[in-house]
Amino acid sequence: MRIVLATDLTDSSIDAARYAVRRAKLLNADVTVAHVVGSTDIDTRDAISFRYQMRREESDAKPIVEEFEHAKANEVRVWFEDAVGDVSAIGVSYAIEFGDLPTVIWDIVEEVDADSIVVGVHGHHSVGRHLTRILLDATIPVVVVRQGIYDT
């Protein structure tokens, strides 16, 4: 079994991360931590440049993209381990991709053959357009975890 944790690395994703790990331990499942790089991660001009460079196989472009991907992967790994603590009891992988969030999440789900998705929400009255698209396109269970459920 595999669970995809879709995260934007904000506080609203922390409880979702904790839930995903608890569920993974219970089901003896692995977790793929998925983060979609968007304009909030890098300057919009750089994002366009990175997307363009990723499509090209030029030797001078690859190191730039690989350096950014490595730095972002490290940021995601640190965020996840800070959010959930020790993850040695489960298998964890990371997927950091560029693109349209719902489309990329579904691509990751298909690639890793996930059984479910876990996402976090703030607790406001709406869930946002990205989550709405994920929910409407769902072909596997999507667990929506409200921020603050693990507060004591």
Order of alpha helices (4+ residues) and beta strands (2+ residues): beta-alpha-beta-alpha-alpha-beta-alpha-beta-alpha-beta
